[in-house]
Amino acid sequence: MIEAMACGTPVIAFGCGSVPEVIDSGVSGILVDSVTEAADNVEWALRMDRRRVRATYEKRFTAERMARDYLDLYRNLPGVRTKAAPLRRSNGHPLDLQVVA
């Protein structure tokens, strides 16, 4: 699902397990209850704005976003002190995050 959203592809999925936490129904795809309902929504999915699907991915699921969320979580643990240490991308460019020590 997340990989499809990264490509801007709307997702049609059953609304069970973690799926409702991943798919914003009507924005990045649609949650369905049956195979018939899934088939009935293919045309609708084809008309969805693929840029909006991709934007949802960028807002919620990029590695940078998830790393920032983990850092925020670690910073709020009792007894943890923060220490500025710049991270770098694989291409050597700085990443706008800091390591928690």
N, C-alpha and C positions, 0 to 999 in steps of 0.2 A: 504494500500500500504506500509506504513512504517513498519507495523508489519510483513508483508511478507518479506520485505527486511532484517529486523532484523534476520529472520530465514534463510536468504540466498536464498529465493525463488524469482525468476524473476517474474516481474509483466507485464501482458499484459493489457493495459488500453486505453480508449479513450482519445485523447489529448485535453481535454476541462477542463475548470475551472483551478484549481491549479495543475492538474496532470502533465503538462510539467515542473513545478517547482520542483516536487518531483522525477519524473522518469528521469534518464539519459538514453535516448533511445539508445539501443545497449550496455549499461553497466549494468544497474540494471533492465532492462526490455525493453519493446517496446511500442511505442505509435501507435495506429491504428485508422482508420476512420470508420470501419464497423465491424460487427460481422463476416463476411466472412474473412476479413483480420486478425481478432483475431484468428479464427480457423486455418487459414493457417500458423500462426506463433507459434503454440503450440510446434511443433517439434523443432523449432529453440530455443524457450525458454528452452526446456528440455536440450539442449546442452550448455546452458550458464554456465559460471564458477560461481558456487554458492559462492565461497570464495570472488570473486570480487563483487558480489551483497552485501554480508555482509560487505565488506570493505567500500563500498559506504555508507551504513547505518552508520557505525561507524564514518566515516569522516563527515557526515552531520547531523545526527539525534539523537545522544545519548543525554541523559539529561545533561550530563557534557558539551557537546559541546554547547547546546542551552543555558545553564546557563552562560557559558563563554561569549557567544555572547551578552546576556542581560547585563551582568556586563560591558562589553566594551561599550555598548550603554549608560548605566547609567553614566559611568565615563566621557563620553564626553558631558553630559548635562551641560549647563551653571550653575555655582554656586554650583556644586556638588563636595564635597571633598571626597577623598577615605580614608578609614581607614582599616588597616589590621585586619581581624578577620577570623581565620581559620574555614573553614567549615568541617564537618565530615559526612562520609557516615553513613548509618543506622547501619553498623557493627562496628562503632567507629573509623575506619581508616580515616586519614586526606584526604581531597579532595583538589586538587591543584587549588583552586579558592579563591577569597576574596570577602567579602561583601562590597558594596558601601553604605556609610552612608550619 
